[in-house]
Amino acid sequence: MKLYKNSVILLLIVFCLYGMQQKNSIPDSFINVSKVIPDLNIELRYYSINNFVGDTIDGYKSNTLYLTKASAKHLKLVQDELQKQNLCLKIYDGYRPQRAVNHFVRWAREVNDTLKKAEFYPNVNKRHLFREGYIASKSGHSRGSTVDLTIVSGKTGIPLDMGSPYDFFGEPSWVDYQNITDEQKQNRQLLQAVMQKHGFRNYPKEWWHFTLRGEPFTNTFFDFEIVD
């Protein structure tokens, strides 16, 4: 009887481990983008504390960029074109697990947690983040074909000046914001042009945010963890 019980327990453990592995398996339609673009500069902000929450976000267990294979293919075309000008892409976010979006929602409801307000949302009342569209219960990033990025110097790795920091909540981040320098406008226009040329469309209130046109998953929000 003891041997039977031990066998049952072992079998349950195996099934649990298998279930966990299956739950976090990377879909075949997704790829580690570094396998397509080996020299890509990746700094996933939600894997760090350098973000509007001020903490590592749920689901980010690695600085590894995942996107749908279709998006990665188009992104490589962008990188190839920029490198002809001694420029490169720098990625701040790509596929985002649904659990990370849930983390943002919980944080937004904690209205007294304003650790990063001065840096990321100085002119926005945290109580209004949902109403003003900065936080939502679903994100296109979780569909796997949306990417947040900028352009950096191929020589120094320093980002081009886009006129506002990445993930800044407010009008200075709108693509058509006018109260920036001519150089900053030109840098934004360069990013817009090269991304649109290779199949991406922009979100007008975030100069860094692009989604592949004709993305393969329009209504599926994935939740596998970002791991090596």
Backbone hydrogen bonds in HBPLUS format (Angstrom, degrees):
<---DONOR---> <-ACCEPTOR-->    atom                        ^
c    i                          cat <-CA-CA->   ^        H-A-AA   ^      H-
h    n   atom  resd res      DA  || num        DHA   H-A  angle D-A-AA Bond
n    s   type  num  typ     dist DA aas  dist angle  dist       angle   num
A0005-LYS N   A0001-MET O   2.93 MM   4  6.27 159.2  1.97 152.9 157.8     1
A0006-ASN N   A0002-LYS O   2.93 MM   4  6.18 161.8  1.96 151.2 156.3     2
A0007-SER N   A0003-LEU O   2.96 MM   4  6.13 149.5  2.06 141.8 150.3     3
A0008-VAL N   A0004-TYR O   2.93 MM   4  6.23 154.1  2.00 149.3 156.3     4
A0009-ILE N   A0005-LYS O   2.93 MM   4  6.21 163.0  1.96 153.6 157.7     5
A0010-LEU N   A0006-ASN O   2.93 MM   4  6.09 161.2  1.96 146.1 151.5     6
A0011-LEU N   A0007-SER O   2.89 MM   4  6.06 154.4  1.95 144.1 151.5     7
A0012-LEU N   A0008-VAL O   2.91 MM   4  6.18 154.0  1.98 149.1 156.0     8
A0013-ILE N   A0009-ILE O   2.96 MM   4  6.24 155.7  2.02 149.5 155.9     9
A0014-VAL N   A0010-LEU O   2.98 MM   4  6.25 158.5  2.02 148.3 153.9    10
A0015-PHE N   A0011-LEU O   2.97 MM   4  6.24 161.1  2.00 149.3 154.1    11
A0016-CYS N   A0012-LEU O   2.89 MM   4  6.11 155.8  1.95 147.9 154.7    12
A0017-LEU N   A0013-ILE O   2.90 MM   4  6.14 165.1  1.93 154.0 157.6    13
A0018-TYR N   A0014-VAL O   2.86 MM   4  6.05 156.5  1.92 148.6 155.9    14
A0019-GLY N   A0015-PHE O   2.83 MM   4  6.02 154.2  1.90 144.5 151.9    15
A0020-MET N   A0016-CYS O   2.93 MM   4  6.21 154.9  1.99 149.4 155.9    16
A0021-GLN N   A0017-LEU O   2.97 MM   4  6.17 157.1  2.03 146.1 152.4    17
A0022-GLN N   A0018-TYR O   2.86 MM   4  6.11 158.8  1.90 150.7 156.5    18
A0023-LYS N   A0019-GLY O   2.90 MM   4  6.04 153.0  1.98 144.5 152.1    19
A0024-ASN N   A0020-MET O   3.22 MM   4  6.44 144.1  2.35 142.1 149.8    20
A0025-SER N   A0022-GLN O   3.26 MM   3  5.05 167.7  2.27 101.7 104.7    21
A0030-PHE N   A0027-PRO O   3.01 MM   3  5.52 166.5  2.03 119.8 122.9    22
A0069-LYS N   A0029-SER O   2.79 MM  40  5.79 157.6  1.84 152.8 151.8    23
A0031-ILE N   A0067-LEU O   2.87 MM  36  5.80 151.4  1.95 163.3 171.2    24
A0067-LEU N   A0031-ILE O   3.26 MM  36  5.80 155.1  2.32 151.0 156.0    25
A0035-LYS N   A0032-ASN O   2.96 MM   3  5.84 163.1  1.99 126.2 131.4    26
A0033-VAL N   A0065-LEU O   2.89 MM  32  5.73 158.1  1.93 154.8 161.8    27
A0036-VAL N   A0033-VAL O   2.88 MM   3  5.24 147.8  1.98 109.7 119.7    28
A0037-ILE N   A0033-VAL O   2.80 MM   4  6.05 161.7  1.84 158.8 165.2    29
A0040-LEU N   A0037-ILE O   3.18 MM   3  5.57 157.2  2.24 125.5 124.1    30
A0091-ILE N   A0041-ASN O   2.84 MM  50  6.28 161.4  1.87 158.7 163.3    31
A0043-GLU N   A0091-ILE O   2.86 MM  48  5.94 172.6  1.86 167.8 169.6    32
A0047-TYR N   A0044-LEU O   3.05 MM   3  5.50 161.2  2.08 113.5 119.2    33
A0045-ARG N   A0092-TYR O   3.16 MM  47  5.66 148.5  2.27 140.1 146.1    34
A0048-SER N   A0045-ARG O   3.15 MM   3  5.32 158.3  2.20 104.2 109.9    35
A0057-ILE N   A0046-TYR O   2.93 MM  11  5.32 174.3  1.94 154.2 156.1    36
A0054-GLY N   A0051-ASN O   3.07 MM   3  5.29 119.1  2.46 102.2 117.1    37
A0060-TYR N   A0057-ILE O   3.15 MM   3  5.94 163.0  2.18 144.8 147.0    38
A0226-ILE N   A0059-GLY O   2.79 MM 167  5.94 175.6  1.79 172.0 172.6    39
A0061-LYS N   A0226-ILE O   2.88 MM 165  5.46 143.9  2.01 143.8 155.4    40
A0095-TYR N   A0066-TYR O   3.00 MM  29  5.51 152.2  2.07 172.5 172.2    41
A0068-THR N   A0144-GLY O   2.82 MM  76  5.36 151.6  1.90 148.6 145.2    42
A0072-ALA N   A0068-THR O   3.01 MM   4  6.34 163.7  2.04 158.9 163.5    43
A0073-LYS N   A0069-LYS O   3.01 MM   4  6.16 154.6  2.07 146.6 152.8    44
A0074-HIS N   A0070-ALA O   3.25 MM   4  6.54 157.6  2.30 146.2 151.0    45
A0075-LEU N   A0071-SER O   2.84 MM   4  6.04 153.9  1.91 151.1 159.6    46
A0076-LYS N   A0072-ALA O   3.02 MM   4  6.21 148.1  2.13 145.6 152.3    47
A0077-LEU N   A0074-HIS O   3.12 MM   3  5.23 124.0  2.44  96.7 110.4    48
A0078-VAL N   A0074-HIS O   3.29 MM   4  6.73 147.0  2.40 143.4 151.8    49
A0078-VAL N   A0075-LEU O   3.10 MM   3  5.09 120.0  2.48  94.4 109.0    50
A0079-GLN N   A0075-LEU O   2.99 MM   4  6.37 164.4  2.01 154.6 157.9    51
A0080-ASP N   A0076-LYS O   2.87 MM   4  6.05 163.4  1.89 152.1 156.5    52
A0081-GLU N   A0077-LEU O   3.11 MM   4  6.25 154.2  2.18 140.4 146.6    53
A0082-LEU N   A0078-VAL O   2.98 MM   4  6.25 164.3  2.00 157.5 161.7    54
A0083-GLN N   A0079-GLN O   2.99 MM   4  6.12 155.5  2.05 151.9 158.2    55
A0084-LYS N   A0081-GLU O   3.21 MM   3  5.49 142.8  2.36 102.5 112.4    56
A0085-GLN N   A0082-LEU O   2.81 MM   3  5.33 153.2  1.88 114.0 123.0    57
A0087-LEU N   A0082-LEU O   3.02 MM   5  4.97 153.3  2.10 128.3 130.3    58
A0086-ASN N   A0083-GLN O   3.10 MM   3  4.72 162.6  2.13 102.8 103.9    59
A0154-GLY N   A0086-ASN O   2.82 MM  68  4.86 150.2  1.91 137.9 130.1    60
A0088-CYS N   A0152-VAL O   2.97 MM  64  5.33 154.7  2.03 150.7 154.1    61
A0152-VAL N   A0088-CYS O   2.79 MM  64  5.33 165.0  1.81 151.4 156.2    62
A0090-LYS N   A0150-THR O   2.97 MM  60  5.31 150.3  2.06 141.1 139.6    63
A0150-THR N   A0090-LYS O   2.92 MM  60  5.31 148.9  2.02 148.8 158.3    64
A0092-TYR N   A0148-ASP O   2.84 MM  56  5.35 166.2  1.86 141.5 145.7    65
A0093-ASP N   A0148-ASP O   3.39 MM  55  4.98 153.8  2.46 132.1 128.5    66
A0148-ASP N   A0093-ASP O   2.78 MM  55  4.98 168.7  1.79 144.1 146.2    67
A0096-ARG N   A0141-HIS O   3.28 MM  45  5.16 151.2  2.37 101.6 104.6    68
A0100-ALA N   A0097-PRO O   2.93 MM   3  5.33 139.2  2.10 107.7 119.0    69
A0101-VAL N   A0097-PRO O   3.38 MM   4  6.90 150.7  2.47 145.5 153.0    70
A0098-GLN N   A0222-PHE O   3.04 MM 124  6.16 139.8  2.21 133.9 146.1    71
A0101-VAL N   A0098-GLN O   3.06 MM   3  5.05 114.9  2.50  95.6 111.1    72
A0102-ASN N   A0098-GLN O   2.91 MM   4  6.28 155.0  1.97 151.6 159.2    73
A0103-HIS N   A0099-ARG O   3.01 MM   4  6.21 141.8  2.16 131.9 141.8    74
A0104-PHE N   A0100-ALA O   3.03 MM   4  6.44 152.5  2.10 147.5 153.8    75
A0105-VAL N   A0101-VAL O   3.04 MM   4  6.38 154.3  2.10 148.5 155.4    76
A0106-ARG N   A0102-ASN O   3.00 MM   4  6.31 161.4  2.03 151.7 155.7    77
A0107-TRP N   A0103-HIS O   2.95 MM   4  6.20 162.8  1.98 152.4 157.5    78
A0108-ALA N   A0104-PHE O   2.87 MM   4  6.08 159.3  1.91 151.2 156.7    79
A0109-ARG N   A0105-VAL O   3.20 MM   4  6.43 141.6  2.36 143.7 152.7    80
A0110-GLU N   A0107-TRP O   2.99 MM   3  5.23 147.7  2.10 105.5 115.6    81
A0113-ASP N   A0110-GLU O   2.98 MM   3  5.69 166.5  2.00 125.3 129.8    82
A0117-LYS N   A0114-THR O   3.19 MM   3  5.13 171.0  2.20 110.9 112.9    83
A0119-GLU N   A0116-LYS O   3.20 MM   3  5.50 129.7  2.47 104.0 116.5    84
A0120-PHE N   A0116-LYS O   2.99 MM   4  6.06 166.8  2.00 165.3 169.2    85
A0121-TYR N   A0117-LYS O   2.93 MM   4  4.87 147.2  2.04 126.6 136.6    86
A0169-PHE N   A0120-PHE O   2.80 MM  49  6.01 171.2  1.81 173.8 175.9    87
A0124-VAL N   A0121-TYR O   3.32 MM   3  5.35 171.5  2.32 110.8 112.1    88
A0128-HIS N   A0125-ASN O   2.78 MM   3  5.50 161.2  1.82 124.9 131.4    89
A0129-LEU N   A0126-LYS O   3.31 MM   3  5.39 171.0  2.32 112.6 112.0    90
A0132-GLU N   A0128-HIS O   2.89 MM   4  5.94 157.5  1.94 157.6 162.5    91
A0134-TYR N   A0129-LEU O   2.92 MM   5  5.16 134.7  2.12 157.4 164.4    92
A0135-ILE N   A0129-LEU O   3.27 MM   6  5.65 151.8  2.36 125.7 123.7    93
A0133-GLY N   A0130-PHE O   3.06 MM   3  5.17 159.3  2.11 106.1 112.4    94
A0142-SER N   A0139-SER O   3.06 MM   3  5.68 145.8  2.19 113.7 121.2    95
A0143-ARG N   A0140-GLY O   3.00 MM   3  5.41 159.5  2.04 112.3 119.0    96
A0144-GLY N   A0141-HIS O   3.02 MM   3  5.49 158.2  2.07 111.5 118.5    97
A0222-PHE N   A0142-SER O   2.88 MM  80  5.39 161.6  1.92 144.2 139.9    98
A0212-LEU N   A0145-SER O   3.01 MM  67  5.66 161.8  2.04 155.9 160.5    99
A0147-VAL N   A0210-PHE O   2.83 MM  63  5.48 159.9  1.87 159.7 166.6   100
A0210-PHE N   A0147-VAL O   3.00 MM  63  5.48 164.1  2.03 155.9 161.2   101
A0149-LEU N   A0208-TRP O   2.94 MM  59  5.11 153.4  2.01 132.9 139.5   102
A0160-LEU N   A0151-ILE O   2.82 MM   9  5.86 167.2  1.83 157.8 156.5   103
A0153-SER N   A0158-ILE O   2.92 MM   5  5.44 157.7  1.97 138.7 142.4   104
A0157-GLY N   A0153-SER O   2.80 MM   4  4.83 141.6  1.95 125.9 137.3   105
A0173-SER N   A0170-GLY O   3.07 MM   3  5.96 164.2  2.10 126.7 131.4   106
A0174-TRP N   A0171-GLU O   2.86 MM   3  5.20 161.3  1.89 117.9 124.2   107
A0207-TRP N   A0173-SER O   3.09 MM  34  5.97 135.2  2.30 153.6 165.8   108
A0177-TYR N   A0174-TRP O   3.09 MM   3  5.28 166.4  2.11 115.7 117.0   109
A0175-VAL N   A0204-PRO O   2.84 MM  29  5.39 162.0  1.87 149.4 155.6   110
A0185-LYS N   A0181-THR O   3.00 MM   4  6.32 155.8  2.06 149.7 156.6   111
A0186-GLN N   A0182-ASP O   2.93 MM   4  6.15 156.4  1.98 148.5 154.7   112
A0187-ASN N   A0183-GLU O   2.94 MM   4  6.22 152.6  2.01 148.3 155.6   113
A0188-ARG N   A0184-GLN O   3.05 MM   4  6.31 157.5  2.10 146.5 152.0   114
A0189-GLN N   A0185-LYS O   2.91 MM   4  6.14 157.0  1.96 148.5 155.4   115
A0190-LEU N   A0186-GLN O   2.88 MM   4  6.08 149.0  1.97 145.1 153.3   116
A0191-LEU N   A0187-ASN O   3.11 MM   4  6.39 162.0  2.15 147.8 151.5   117
A0192-GLN N   A0188-ARG O   2.90 MM   4  6.14 165.2  1.92 153.3 157.7   118
A0193-ALA N   A0189-GLN O   2.86 MM   4  5.94 164.9  1.88 147.7 152.2   119
A0194-VAL N   A0190-LEU O   3.06 MM   4  6.21 171.6  2.07 154.6 156.2   120
A0195-MET N   A0191-LEU O   3.12 MM   4  6.12 159.4  2.17 147.5 153.4   121
A0196-GLN N   A0192-GLN O   2.92 MM   4  5.98 164.4  1.95 152.1 157.1   122
A0197-LYS N   A0193-ALA O   2.93 MM   4  5.97 152.6  2.01 143.2 151.3   123
A0198-HIS N   A0195-MET O   3.23 MM   3  5.40 130.3  2.49  97.5 109.4   124
A0200-PHE N   A0195-MET O   3.00 MM   5  5.35 158.5  2.05 144.0 141.7   125
A0199-GLY N   A0196-GLN O   3.20 MM   3  5.30 156.7  2.26 114.6 110.8   126
A0213-ARG N   A0199-GLY O   2.82 MM  14  5.74 178.9  1.82 165.5 165.6   127
A0201-ARG N   A0211-THR O   2.82 MM  10  5.37 162.9  1.85 149.1 152.3   128
A0211-THR N   A0201-ARG O   2.84 MM  10  5.37 157.7  1.89 152.5 159.2   129
A0203-TYR N   A0209-HIS O   3.10 MM   6  5.71 149.0  2.20 150.0 151.0   130
A0206-GLU N   A0203-TYR O   2.96 MM   3  5.71 166.7  1.97 135.5 136.7   131
A0209-HIS N   A0206-GLU O   3.24 MM   3  5.54 168.8  2.25 118.6 121.6   132
